[in-house]
Amino acid sequence: MNGGGRKWMTTRVKIAFAIAFAEGILVWVGPGVSRITVAAVAVAFIALHFAWGKNSSRRIVREVTWVAAASQSLALILVILAWLVKVVALVLAVVLAVLALLFLFTDRGGKR
């Protein structure tokens, strides 16, 4: 592959990451975009790329559908990671609350 091909590949990866980052921020900040919406859009763009874009005779169609599918896949990964972090934080909060209750109920009140 020539140098121009590698440069475009790098550019399309940067574009995909930028779109995924922007969408991740929108999902995080905006109440209007849900995890289900991100998942549905990701599945749609990935299917579009494999069904139509990947085998297109036009390079621009292949590249645009690749960027769309890659960016939506990355956005979906961000949403899943954010959900996992939230679940881990909730589990840790429950564990700490149980430990605090355990210490409180087993405390004999010190020496008097």
C-alpha positions in Angstrom: 0.0 0.0 0.0 1.4 3.4 -0.9 1.9 6.3 1.5 -1.3 8.0 0.5 -3.3 5.0 1.4 -1.8 4.8 4.9 -2.5 8.5 5.3 -6.1 8.2 4.4 -6.4 5.2 6.7 -5.0 7.2 9.5 -7.4 10.1 8.7 -10.4 7.8 8.6 -9.5 6.3 12.0 -9.1 9.8 13.5 -12.5 10.8 12.1 -14.1 7.6 13.5 -12.5 8.3 17.0 -13.6 12.0 16.8 -17.2 11.0 16.0 -17.3 8.4 18.7 -15.9 10.8 21.3 -18.5 13.5 20.3 -21.3 10.9 20.5 -20.0 9.6 23.8 -20.1 13.2 25.2 -23.7 13.7 23.9 -24.9 10.4 25.5 -23.2 11.4 28.8 -24.4 15.0 28.9 -27.7 14.9 26.9 -30.7 13.2 28.3 -32.2 12.6 24.9 -29.8 9.9 23.7 -30.1 6.5 25.4 -27.8 3.5 25.4 -30.5 1.6 23.4 -30.4 4.3 20.7 -26.6 4.1 20.4 -26.8 0.3 20.1 -29.5 0.5 17.5 -27.6 3.1 15.4 -24.4 1.0 15.7 -26.1 -2.2 14.5 -27.7 -0.3 11.6 -24.4 1.3 10.4 -22.5 -1.9 10.8 -25.1 -3.8 8.8 -25.1 -1.1 6.2 -21.3 -1.3 5.8 -21.2 -5.1 5.5 -24.4 -5.3 3.3 -23.7 -2.4 0.9 -20.6 -0.4 1.6 -17.9 -3.0 1.9 -18.4 -4.4 -1.6 -19.3 -1.1 -3.3 -17.5 -0.3 -6.5 -17.1 3.3 -5.3 -14.3 3.9 -2.9 -16.0 6.9 -1.3 -19.0 4.6 -0.3 -16.6 2.0 1.2 -14.7 4.7 3.1 -17.8 6.6 4.4 -19.6 3.4 5.5 -16.4 2.1 7.2 -16.0 5.4 9.1 -19.7 5.3 10.1 -19.6 1.7 11.2 -16.3 2.1 13.1 -17.4 5.3 14.9 -20.7 3.8 15.9 -18.9 0.7 17.2 -16.5 2.8 19.2 -19.4 4.9 20.6 -21.1 1.6 21.6 -18.0 0.5 23.4 -17.9 3.8 25.3 -21.5 3.5 26.3 -20.9 -0.1 27.5 -17.8 0.9 29.5 -19.6 3.8 31.1 -22.4 1.4 32.1 -19.8 -1.0 33.5 -18.2 1.7 35.5 -21.6 2.7 36.9 -22.3 -0.9 37.9 -18.9 -1.3 39.5 -19.4 1.9 41.5 -22.9 0.8 42.6 -21.5 -2.6 43.7 -18.7 -1.0 45.6 -21.2 1.4 47.4 -23.3 -1.6 48.4 -20.3 -3.5 49.7 -19.1 -0.5 51.7 -22.5 0.1 53.1 -22.8 -3.6 54.2 -19.3 -3.3 55.8 -20.3 -0.1 57.6 -23.4 -1.8 59.0 -21.5 -4.8 60.0 -19.0 -2.7 62.0 -21.8 -0.7 63.5 -23.8 -3.7 64.7 -20.8 -5.6 66.0 -19.4 -2.6 67.9 -19.6 -3.2 71.6 -19.5 0.5 72.4 -15.8 0.6 73.6 -14.6 0.4 77.2 -16.7 2.2 79.9 
